[in-house]
Amino acid sequence: MKSRIYLSERVPNKDRRFGQALEYYPVVIVTGTRRRVALLTGSQIAEGLTRYESNTEDVAPPSRWQRMASRIRRWLFG
């Protein structure tokens, strides 16, 4: 899986209205040759994490090469 959301990348909600989030987490969604930016709230990310925890069988386990690359990255960058 190549998807990543970096929670350190936040953008403030400049025209905030009552009940809206103070900040968003920007993500780029790529479909074919088209790229679109989406803004997710913290609660939407938390909902996705909860969904994963109850449906782990829907996500393929990392391949041998992905595990090896992950170990190398951890070794190099800590």
Backbone hydrogen bonds, N-H to C=O, Kabsch-Sander energy under -0.5 kcal/mol:
donor,donor_aa,acceptor,acceptor_aa,energy
7,L,5,I,-0.8
9,E,6,Y,-1.8
10,R,8,S,-1.0
11,V,24,Y,-2.6
13,N,22,L,-2.6
14,K,12,P,-1.0
16,R,13,N,-0.8
20,Q,17,R,-2.2
24,Y,11,V,-2.8
25,Y,40,L,-2.9
27,V,38,A,-2.6
29,I,27,V,-0.5
29,I,36,R,-3.6
30,V,28,V,-0.6
31,T,29,I,-0.6
31,T,34,R,-2.6
34,R,31,T,-2.1
36,R,29,I,-2.4
38,A,27,V,-3.0
40,L,25,Y,-2.4
40,L,38,A,-0.6
45,I,41,T,-1.7
46,A,42,G,-2.4
47,E,43,S,-2.1
48,G,44,Q,-1.8
49,L,45,I,-2.1
50,T,46,A,-2.2
51,R,47,E,-2.3
52,Y,48,G,-2.1
53,E,49,L,-2.2
54,S,50,T,-1.5
55,N,51,R,-0.7
55,N,52,Y,-1.0
58,D,55,N,-1.9
59,V,56,T,-1.4
60,A,58,D,-0.5
67,R,63,S,-2.3
68,M,64,R,-2.1
69,A,65,W,-2.6
70,S,66,Q,-2.1
71,R,67,R,-2.2
72,I,68,M,-2.2
73,R,69,A,-2.4
74,R,70,S,-2.4
75,W,71,R,-2.3
76,L,72,I,-2.7
77,F,73,R,-3.1
78,G,74,R,-1.9
